[in-house]
């Protein structure tokens, strides 16, 4: 399951905020090295600087994903409350056209958009709101055609719906109960609701109530960063003396799940890399030293975690398919070609 960003096409909002024609490619292409050995910019390979309004691009992405064993895309989906949406066109065209014939599900990116990545920390672009049950109903009815599409990814026959920031829901348990009730009234066997458990640098997760809130599962999200007293000291010195971004080495050993979370039903998530300096410059965070072989070790460790799970719940999440301005992508680039995709395919062959 690979997270999929629909940001690669112009929209009126981005034109107004950042200038005509802005998309994720704008930040990706203008990035520059900020320290010795910093690899920037990352230039796309086979697919080029694509536009997601083009059906042939979406088909080419699906063909690549299928070839290397990525079974479904988790399309980021934006619903800010009161019907406010953004970046919806690529997925709506996938849904209405029936193409590509590749599995998908939706991930609700329930977070306020600010200008933090562009030097405008306090500028609210679009605020995430939670107006209440009626808005939940409108939201559910809006995505119901997707949930009933034959391509929609299911677990035990239940459409999987991912929540990015469950800790920001005013009452997670009430939200879960409402959505399950609406799904059943719509003739579905319920939803398979998945909560993100974010613990980016291993300092403690933001959400720990997966079971208590009624979610079916969570995804443990942690950057593949080697955070030790020594790497933290080097990072602080680099930031103070050389004005470098926050920087850690890519972990040589995959991180284990914290003991406090082992009773939760959590799926692993692997990262090819991380570097969001194309968005945030020297205020960004870089995980340096990623190689396909190291990524493959992380994938193999994640696969091992899944071996004893029921077949329906052997879900491995990858962040991401195409987050180019955050440096985490599986799509081929000019430097490594298909190497990360090949590493993923080799490491997942043990999953039936």
N, C-alpha and C positions, 0 to 999 in steps of 0.2 A: 504494500500500500504506500504510494508516494504522494506527498502533499504537492498540490499544483496551484501555482499563483497565476491568476488571470489578469495581471497588470500590464501585459505587453501589447497595448494598443492605446491610442489617445482617447481621452474622455474629456468632456467640457470642464469638469471639476479640476482635473490636473492642469488643463490648459490655463485656467484662471489662476491657480495657485502658483504654478511653476513656469508657465510659458507655453506657447503653442507647440503641440507635438510631443509633449513630455510623456515618457513611459519609463519602465524600469531600465530600458536600454540606455536612457539618457545618463543615469548615474553609473551604470556599468561601464560604458564606453569612456567616460571622462575620468575614471579613477586613475590614480598614479601611485607609484611606490612611496611609502612613507618612512621606510627604514631599509638598511642593507638586507638584501635577500627577500624583500617583500614582493611577491608576484602580483602585479597589477599592471594593466587591466586584464581581466579574463575575457577572452574573445571566443564567441561561439564557433563551433565547427560545422558539422553537417547541415544543421538547420538554419544557420546564419542568424542575422538580426531580424527575426520573424515578427509578423503581425498576427495576433490571435484572431483577427476577424477573417482570416483566410482559411477556408476549409481544408485545403491541401496541407497546410501547416499542422493543423490539429490531427489529420490522418497520419502524417509522418511521425508525429510524437507518439501516437498510439502504436504504430508499427514498431518503432524502436522499443517502446515499453514492453510490448508482447514478446519481441525477440529475446529480451534479456530477463524475462520472468517477473516484470512488474505487472501484477494482475489487475490493479485498480488505481485510478487517480482519486485523491481526496481533494476535490475542488474547494478552494476557499470561497466561502459564500458570505455576503455582507448584508445584514439586515440591522439597521441602526435604530429601529423603532418607528412606529407610525408610518410604515411602508417605505421608509427611506432606504434605498439600495444604491449600490455602486459596483462598477466592474462586472455587471451581470451578463453582458452581451455574449462573450465566448461560450459560457455554459448554456445559456438559453438557446444558442444556435446548435450546440451539440444535442440538446434535448429535442428541439423541434425538428431537426433534420434526420435524427436517427443515426447519425454518423459522427465520429467513428464508432464501430461496433466493439467498444472496449468498456469494461466495467468501470463504474465510478460510484462515489458517494459524496456527500456534502460535509464540509467542516465549517461550522458557524464561527467566523472571526469576530466575536463579540467584544470589540475593543474600540475605544475612542481613537480617532485619527488625529494626531497632532503633527506639528512641524519639527519634532525633535530631531529627526534624521537630516534635517536641512537647515539647522542653525536657528530654528524658531521654536524653542522648547515649549513656550507657554501659549503658542498659537493653536487653538482648537479648530481643526478643519471640519470634522464631522463628529458630533458627540454620540456615543452609544447610550441609548436610553432603554428603559424597561417599563413601558406604560401600563403593563398589567395583563390579565387574562384575555381580554379582547384582542390585544395586540398579538399575544401568543397564537390566538386562533387565526388571525389574519396571516401571520407568518407561516403557520402550519399549512393552511390552505394554499398559500403561494407555492410551497415546495411539494405539495402532494402529487402533482403530475410527475415530478422527478422520482419520488419514493415508489411510485407504481410502475415506473419504466422497467422493462425487462432487463436492462443493463445494470440497474442499481444493485450495488453490492449488499448482500444480506448475510446475516449470521443466524443460523437456525430459522431461516425464512423471514427474519425481521430486518428491515432496512437499517443499516448502520448510519447513525448521525453523530458527528463529532462536535464537541463544544470546547473552544479554545481557552476561554477564561471562565470556568465554572465558579471560581471564587468570587466573581463579580455579579453573579446572579443574586438578586435580592433575597431569594429563598430557594436554594437549589432543590430541596426535596419537593416543594410545592410545584416548581417548574417541571421536574421529572414526572410527577404524578399527572399534571395536566397534559403533558405531551403524550404520555402512554395512553391516557384516556381518549384523547383525540384520535390517536392512531387506531385504536380498537374500534371506535365509533365509525371510522372511515373504512372499516373492513380489513384492516391490516392485523396481523397477529401480534402487534406491538412493534416497538422500535428497539434496536440494539443501541443504547445510548452510551457513548464513550466520552469520558472527561479527560482533558489534558492535565497531567500532574507535572507542573513545571518546577524544575530544580536545576536551573541552568548551570550554575557553578558549584553545585553540591553543598550549598549553604542551608538547605532545608526547603522542602516543597511548599508551594503556595497553597495547594489544595490537598487535603488528606482524607476527605470524607467521601470517597468514591462509593463505598458500600452504604454508608449511613444516609447519603443523599439519594440512593436508589439507582445510581448509574450501574449499568451492567459490567463495565470495565473502565480502566483508565489506560493512558499511555504515558510512560515515564519519560520525560523529556530532560535530557542533560547533555550539555555540550561535551564533545570528546576532548576536553581540556585537561591537562595535567596541572592541577592546582595543589601545590605543596608549599611549605614555608619558603623553600628556595626559589620556586618559580614566581611566587608572589613578590618576594624581595627584588628579583630581577625586573619584574614588571614595574614595580614602583620606582625603581631607579631609572629605568628607561623612560618612564613618563615624566619624571622630574628633571632629569638631566638632558634628555634628547627629544622631549616632546613627542614621544612615540605613543601610539594608541595602546590600550590595554591589550596585553599579548601573553599567550600561554602556548606551550608546545602541545601538539596533538598527542593524546594519551597513547602510550605504547601498549598498555593493558586496558581492556574495556572496564568501565566502572560497574561495580555490582550494585544491586538494589539495596537501599538503606533498610536496616532491620525493621524500622518503624513502619515500613510500607509492605512488608512481605505477606501480610494477611489480606492485602487488597488484590484484586484481580487486575494485574497490570501487564500490558504488552510492552515489549522493548521498542525503542526507536534508535536508528543509527544515522549518523551524519557523515557524508563524504568529506565535509570541510565546513569552516565558518570564517567569514571575514566580511563584516558589514561596513568597512571603511568607504566603499563606494557611496554609501548613503550618508555616513556620519563623520567621515574624515578622521582627524586625530582623536576624536571622542569615541571612536568605534572600538570594537573588540575583535581581535585576530587570534585564530587558532592556527599556528604555523607548523609546517612540517608534515602535512598530510601526504600520504602516498597511497596508491591503490592497494598495495600489499597490506598496509596498516588498516585501511578501511575493511579489507577482506577479513582480517582478524576480528574486528568488531562485529561484522556480520555473522561470522561463524559462532562467536560467543552468544549472540542474540538467538541464532537458530537453536543452539543447545538449550537455551532457556525454554524454548517452545516444544521440545521433543515430547514431553510428557503431557502436553495439553490435548484435549479433545480435538479432532481434526478441524471442526468448525472454528475453533479459537486459536489456531496457529497463525496469528496475525503479526507480521513484522512491518513496522512503519519506517519509512525513510523520509528524512527531512533534508532535502526535498527533491522534486523532479526538476524545478526550474527557478529557484530563488537566486538568480544571478547576482543581484546587488547585495545579498547576504553571503555570497560565496558558498552556498550549499546547493548543489545541483548535480544531477546525474547525466544531464544532456551532454553530448560530446563537446569538448572545447578544442582549441588549437594546440594546447599543450599536451594533454593526456588522451585525446581522442576518445575511444570507447573503453578505456582501461577501467574506469570505475564501474561501468555497466558490466563489463566482463567479470570483475571481482565479485559483484553482487550475484551474478548468475552462478559462478563457481561455488560460492559459499552457501547458496540456498538450494543446491541440488539435493541436500539431505532432507529437505522438507517434501513429503509426498503430497 
